Amino acid sequence: MHGNRISMTVTPDTGAEFSVALPKLLEDLGVDTNNTRWLTRDELVGPTGEPLATIRQLTPHLQYGSYMTEEEIHVCREASSFLLSWRACQNLGMVPKNFPEPM
């Protein structure tokens, strides 16, 4: 995955503890999905309370404008879209550093 650079649309989710993406992310990055193994993480739960089974975890560099960060992304078949965690939203300047405290 070194050097692969892609542009994509993500949904900032200030209620999300984890960043979650669809398996298509792996395809877009050129990762062989035939060799992905299931990872289990009991505490990974979707927005409606459903469990999300992680098939792969990635920690890519993300950039939004002049902000850059690394973020652990859980690739899940059950994900509805690419959701960016509240911490990633902070690190990318999408929400204030003191979020969720009042401004």
Helices and strands as residue ranges (DSSP letters): E 11-12, E 19-21, H 24-29, G 33-35, E 54-58, E 61-64, E 67-70, E 73-76, E 83-84, H 86-91
